[in-house]
Amino acid sequence: MRKTGNKGFTLIELLVVIAIIGILSSVVLASLNSARQKARDAKRISDVKQLQLALEFYFDANGGYPSAISGTLLTAPGYIAAIPTDPVGGGNYNYAALNAGCTSYHIGATLEDGNHSAFDSDIDASAGIAGTGCPDEAGSAADFAGTDPIYDLKP
């Protein structure tokens, strides 16, 4: 007599394996989401520091800061290759030229992580007086409140 053997998995075994794979994939996706959030915040901090450097180049050449960071004021002379934008919304970062002659500025970006360690070194500036008589002869925008979760810098 010949015996026939079942050479396959039972339905219960398949369901258990599928459930385990589902649990593992949800854990991996959750950790990837937080890693993406940290990467976006790191890019924002890097962009603000890159803009700060370009603004210092502009100040050295023009004796004041520009009224706005959009347009070709920083890109055309070669102070920065391109104006960085927020990784999520694609908009510009907060910027305000301050004081008469635009001799100061306030720049910042809103971070997703409200407890980011970068907040220990930012300035949390209060609103200042918008600059008048900027070297580009344009009016600057009103200053913004730099309280957390905004990572903000001044010269």
Backbone bond lengths (Angstrom), bond angles and torsions (degrees), N, CA, C in turn:
res aa  C-N    CA-C-N  psi(-1)  N-CA   C-N-CA  omega(-1)  CA-C   N-CA-C  phi
1 M - - - 1.428 - - 1.520 111.42 -
2 R 1.250 113.47 143.21 1.455 119.19 -178.14 1.523 110.08 -109.59
3 K 1.355 115.42 132.79 1.467 120.31 178.90 1.528 109.21 -97.03
4 T 1.287 114.65 138.35 1.461 118.75 174.48 1.528 108.19 -100.73
5 G 1.304 117.31 127.01 1.468 121.98 -179.34 1.524 110.94 -103.99
6 N 1.297 114.55 145.11 1.460 119.43 175.71 1.523 108.34 -81.01
7 K 1.303 114.98 120.60 1.463 120.16 -178.98 1.523 110.36 -111.71
8 G 1.282 118.61 55.84 1.449 122.10 -179.47 1.511 110.38 -152.43
9 F 1.305 114.32 -179.84 1.459 120.60 178.55 1.524 108.99 -95.83
10 T 1.298 114.08 148.75 1.461 117.75 175.87 1.515 109.42 -80.77
11 L 1.298 115.71 165.48 1.460 121.14 179.98 1.528 111.05 -62.06
12 I 1.306 117.63 -38.52 1.471 122.17 179.02 1.531 110.16 -63.43
13 E 1.305 117.50 -43.92 1.466 120.36 179.81 1.530 111.06 -62.59
14 L 1.315 117.13 -41.95 1.462 120.82 178.73 1.527 111.48 -64.27
15 L 1.324 117.90 -42.36 1.458 121.49 179.32 1.524 111.86 -64.96
16 V 1.322 116.96 -38.01 1.473 120.16 178.00 1.521 110.18 -64.97
17 V 1.315 117.74 -43.76 1.465 121.09 179.66 1.536 110.23 -64.24
18 I 1.319 117.90 -42.91 1.458 121.08 178.70 1.526 111.07 -63.41
19 A 1.318 117.92 -39.51 1.466 121.31 177.91 1.527 110.92 -64.61
20 I 1.321 117.71 -42.38 1.470 121.12 179.15 1.532 110.14 -64.01
21 I 1.311 117.53 -43.70 1.466 120.61 178.14 1.522 110.66 -62.56
22 G 1.323 117.46 -40.24 1.464 120.64 177.92 1.508 112.80 -62.92
23 I 1.332 117.32 -42.50 1.473 121.06 178.59 1.521 110.71 -64.55
24 L 1.319 117.12 -45.08 1.463 120.34 179.93 1.532 111.79 -63.87
25 S 1.322 116.89 -40.48 1.469 118.62 -180.00 1.526 111.62 -67.63
26 S 1.319 118.18 -34.77 1.470 119.45 177.94 1.524 111.23 -67.88
27 V 1.322 117.99 -36.37 1.466 121.21 176.83 1.530 110.07 -65.48
28 V 1.321 116.71 -43.25 1.467 120.38 -179.90 1.529 110.58 -65.12
29 L 1.316 117.92 -43.28 1.461 120.17 179.94 1.524 111.85 -65.14
30 A 1.318 117.27 -36.43 1.467 119.81 178.37 1.525 110.89 -65.26
31 S 1.323 117.45 -41.21 1.466 119.45 179.59 1.526 111.12 -71.71
32 L 1.327 117.58 -32.11 1.457 120.07 176.49 1.519 111.38 -66.77
33 N 1.315 117.14 -35.38 1.459 120.86 -179.97 1.529 111.03 -64.31
34 S 1.321 117.19 -43.02 1.470 119.23 178.38 1.526 111.01 -68.90
35 A 1.325 117.05 -32.77 1.463 119.52 176.99 1.525 110.59 -67.06
36 R 1.317 117.04 -37.97 1.464 120.33 177.45 1.529 110.69 -64.92
37 Q 1.317 116.72 -39.90 1.466 120.97 178.89 1.523 109.93 -62.82
38 K 1.312 117.69 -44.37 1.465 121.09 178.36 1.523 111.32 -64.12
39 A 1.330 116.89 -37.45 1.458 120.38 179.01 1.531 111.00 -66.32
40 R 1.328 117.10 -40.74 1.472 119.76 178.15 1.525 110.85 -64.65
41 D 1.338 117.65 -40.48 1.462 120.42 178.10 1.526 110.93 -65.48
42 A 1.328 117.07 -39.74 1.465 120.16 178.18 1.530 110.78 -63.75
43 K 1.330 116.50 -37.91 1.463 120.03 177.49 1.521 110.63 -65.92
44 R 1.328 117.57 -40.48 1.469 120.29 178.97 1.528 110.81 -61.68
45 I 1.321 117.02 -45.16 1.471 121.04 179.84 1.523 110.04 -63.12
46 S 1.305 116.56 -43.23 1.462 120.77 178.68 1.528 111.18 -63.65
47 D 1.324 116.84 -41.67 1.466 120.46 179.26 1.527 111.67 -63.14
48 V 1.332 117.03 -41.95 1.466 120.30 179.65 1.524 110.37 -63.69
49 K 1.324 117.20 -41.06 1.469 119.93 178.95 1.525 110.99 -68.86
50 Q 1.337 117.31 -35.14 1.461 120.66 176.87 1.530 110.25 -66.70
51 L 1.318 116.89 -41.60 1.470 120.10 176.33 1.518 111.15 -64.33
52 Q 1.325 116.96 -37.40 1.461 120.71 178.62 1.531 110.18 -61.33
53 L 1.315 117.40 -41.58 1.455 120.95 178.65 1.534 111.05 -65.57
54 A 1.332 117.21 -42.76 1.466 120.55 178.13 1.528 111.00 -63.58
55 L 1.329 116.83 -37.35 1.464 120.37 178.20 1.523 111.11 -65.67
56 E 1.313 117.96 -35.27 1.468 120.49 177.23 1.528 110.78 -67.62
57 F 1.333 116.89 -38.74 1.471 119.82 174.79 1.528 110.48 -61.29
58 Y 1.326 116.04 -43.25 1.461 121.10 178.76 1.529 110.53 -61.68
59 F 1.322 117.05 -43.87 1.466 121.33 -179.60 1.528 110.78 -61.26
60 D 1.336 116.74 -43.13 1.460 119.85 179.65 1.521 111.90 -60.63
61 A 1.322 117.05 -36.33 1.462 120.64 -177.28 1.523 113.28 -83.73
62 N 1.342 118.26 -28.33 1.466 120.79 -170.84 1.524 114.75 -118.95
63 G 1.299 119.37 -7.97 1.457 121.52 178.75 1.519 114.32 77.31
64 G 1.296 118.02 12.22 1.460 123.37 178.26 1.516 109.18 -172.21
65 Y 1.309 115.81 170.79 1.460 120.77 179.89 1.518 109.65 -93.78
66 P 1.336 118.40 155.50 1.468 120.00 179.55 1.524 111.10 -70.99
67 S 1.319 116.00 160.73 1.459 119.99 179.61 1.524 111.67 -74.62
68 A 1.321 117.60 -24.00 1.467 122.11 179.63 1.525 108.72 -149.84
69 I 1.325 117.13 156.92 1.463 119.90 179.20 1.521 112.25 -97.23
70 S 1.317 118.00 0.25 1.459 119.97 177.71 1.526 109.54 -85.85
71 G 1.301 116.24 169.38 1.455 120.34 178.44 1.514 112.39 83.81
72 T 1.315 115.66 -154.75 1.462 119.99 -174.32 1.523 113.08 -107.90
73 L 1.316 118.21 12.87 1.469 120.12 -178.84 1.527 112.02 -60.94
74 L 1.316 117.30 -36.42 1.457 120.91 -179.00 1.524 112.64 -100.66
75 T 1.336 117.46 -27.85 1.462 119.64 -175.64 1.522 112.93 -84.58
76 A 1.336 118.07 -39.64 1.467 120.41 -175.84 1.527 112.39 -63.41
77 P 1.351 119.47 -45.05 1.463 117.86 178.81 1.523 113.35 -74.83
78 G 1.324 118.11 -8.89 1.453 121.09 178.01 1.514 114.81 92.52
79 Y 1.318 118.55 18.91 1.454 120.50 177.26 1.530 111.38 -70.18
80 I 1.339 116.21 -30.38 1.461 122.74 178.12 1.526 106.54 -150.66
81 A 1.337 116.74 145.67 1.466 120.06 -176.68 1.523 111.94 -67.47
82 A 1.330 116.45 -45.33 1.467 121.41 179.31 1.519 107.85 -151.55
83 I 1.322 116.23 147.59 1.460 120.78 177.96 1.530 107.60 -72.41
84 P 1.334 118.10 118.13 1.469 118.92 179.95 1.523 111.61 -69.98
85 T 1.315 114.96 150.98 1.461 121.16 178.37 1.518 109.42 -122.19
86 D 1.318 115.67 162.11 1.454 121.32 179.93 1.532 110.07 -61.72
87 P 1.338 118.60 136.56 1.463 120.27 -176.73 1.522 114.63 -66.67
88 V 1.319 119.02 -20.88 1.457 119.76 -178.81 1.525 111.04 -98.86
89 G 1.312 117.02 -57.80 1.461 120.07 -175.43 1.513 114.03 -84.41
90 G 1.321 117.28 -21.58 1.450 120.70 -178.28 1.522 114.04 77.78
91 G 1.336 117.61 3.45 1.455 121.13 179.70 1.517 111.70 -84.56
92 N 1.332 114.97 174.09 1.457 120.22 178.18 1.523 110.49 -77.46
93 Y 1.306 115.47 161.45 1.454 121.59 175.94 1.526 109.66 -80.15
94 N 1.334 116.89 160.87 1.462 121.71 178.76 1.529 109.13 -65.90
95 Y 1.328 116.16 131.28 1.465 120.76 178.76 1.515 109.03 -150.05
96 A 1.324 115.88 138.89 1.459 121.48 173.98 1.517 108.50 -146.47
97 A 1.333 115.67 127.11 1.464 120.43 172.47 1.524 107.35 -80.49
98 L 1.336 116.44 136.19 1.460 120.69 -173.37 1.524 111.57 -121.76
99 N 1.326 114.84 156.99 1.463 125.57 173.75 1.525 111.99 72.12
100 A 1.304 115.54 162.61 1.462 121.13 178.59 1.518 109.14 -63.35
101 G 1.323 116.19 133.52 1.457 120.61 -178.48 1.511 113.12 78.38
102 C 1.299 117.20 7.28 1.468 122.47 -179.52 1.528 111.14 52.63
103 T 1.323 115.84 54.26 1.459 120.83 -178.60 1.519 112.81 -89.58
104 S 1.313 117.77 3.11 1.456 122.13 176.11 1.526 108.12 -150.36
105 Y 1.302 116.05 171.08 1.464 120.69 177.04 1.517 109.31 -153.29
106 H 1.307 115.24 169.77 1.462 123.39 176.38 1.521 105.70 -136.79
107 I 1.327 117.04 123.24 1.462 121.47 -178.02 1.521 108.82 -130.61
108 G 1.323 116.45 143.88 1.456 118.88 -178.28 1.512 113.42 -162.86
109 A 1.332 114.23 167.61 1.464 122.56 178.06 1.518 108.39 -142.93
110 T 1.321 115.93 142.66 1.463 120.91 178.07 1.521 108.98 -85.20
111 L 1.337 116.46 122.21 1.461 121.88 179.17 1.522 110.34 -92.30
112 E 1.325 116.10 151.85 1.460 121.17 179.50 1.525 111.91 -77.74
113 D 1.323 116.61 -34.20 1.466 121.18 -179.66 1.525 108.76 -89.20
114 G 1.323 116.46 108.48 1.460 120.87 -177.79 1.518 114.07 -69.34
115 N 1.331 118.36 -11.33 1.464 122.13 179.52 1.521 111.59 -113.31
116 H 1.316 118.14 25.12 1.458 122.40 -177.58 1.524 110.02 -62.45
117 S 1.326 116.36 144.27 1.468 120.59 -178.72 1.533 112.22 -68.30
118 A 1.320 118.23 -17.86 1.465 121.06 178.98 1.526 111.72 -65.80
119 F 1.315 117.02 -22.79 1.465 119.92 179.50 1.526 111.80 -67.49
120 D 1.326 117.47 -16.60 1.464 120.48 177.27 1.525 111.66 -71.32
121 S 1.341 117.34 -23.68 1.462 120.07 -175.86 1.528 113.61 -112.70
122 D 1.345 119.00 -0.04 1.454 118.37 177.31 1.519 109.94 -83.54
123 I 1.347 117.56 176.48 1.463 118.50 -170.87 1.518 114.79 -101.95
124 D 1.332 118.64 -14.01 1.463 121.89 -178.78 1.530 111.53 48.19
125 A 1.325 115.09 51.97 1.467 120.74 -175.71 1.516 111.34 -70.94
126 S 1.294 114.29 146.67 1.465 119.68 173.28 1.524 108.16 -88.47
127 A 1.312 115.01 172.36 1.466 119.71 -177.88 1.523 110.48 -61.32
128 G 1.315 116.35 142.48 1.454 122.40 178.80 1.516 110.42 -120.44
129 I 1.304 116.76 -172.02 1.464 122.36 -178.70 1.519 108.55 -91.68
130 A 1.320 115.94 125.48 1.459 120.24 179.53 1.517 110.01 -60.79
131 G 1.329 116.22 143.10 1.454 121.67 -177.11 1.515 112.92 -71.97
132 T 1.308 115.26 148.13 1.460 121.15 174.22 1.516 107.18 -127.70
133 G 1.297 115.98 151.15 1.459 119.26 179.85 1.513 113.03 68.91
134 C 1.318 117.38 39.67 1.464 121.45 178.28 1.527 110.04 -64.97
135 P 1.331 118.54 155.13 1.471 120.33 179.83 1.525 113.34 -57.30
136 D 1.335 118.08 -27.17 1.466 119.89 179.39 1.528 111.29 -89.04
137 E 1.335 117.16 6.23 1.466 124.45 175.51 1.529 113.36 57.81
138 A 1.305 116.65 33.82 1.461 121.18 176.68 1.523 108.60 -121.47
139 G 1.303 116.13 154.95 1.455 120.00 177.40 1.521 110.74 -78.24
140 S 1.314 116.03 141.40 1.460 119.05 -179.56 1.524 110.49 -94.23
141 A 1.318 114.78 161.39 1.461 120.83 -179.56 1.523 109.91 -75.84
142 A 1.319 115.55 160.01 1.458 120.62 177.12 1.515 109.77 -66.39
143 D 1.309 115.56 149.90 1.457 120.99 -179.99 1.527 110.04 -68.13
144 F 1.325 116.13 160.61 1.451 122.47 179.99 1.519 109.56 -117.11
145 A 1.309 116.62 156.50 1.462 120.99 176.60 1.521 108.10 -77.00
146 G 1.309 117.24 129.26 1.455 121.41 -175.55 1.511 114.65 -99.95
147 T 1.307 117.49 23.68 1.466 118.84 -179.84 1.521 110.46 -71.10
148 D 1.320 115.75 151.86 1.462 121.67 -177.12 1.516 109.95 -57.26
149 P 1.320 118.37 139.91 1.460 130.88 19.99 1.524 114.75 -93.32
150 I 1.324 118.94 30.89 1.463 120.75 176.04 1.522 109.03 -95.33
151 Y 1.330 115.53 122.28 1.459 121.55 173.56 1.518 105.86 -85.85
152 D 1.343 117.28 115.93 1.455 119.82 -174.11 1.516 111.67 -132.59
153 L 1.344 114.08 152.24 1.463 121.90 -178.62 1.521 109.78 -135.91
154 K 1.316 115.18 155.13 1.458 124.08 171.16 1.523 107.08 -134.08
155 P 1.340 117.52 160.23 1.478 118.19 178.64 1.509 112.07 -67.45
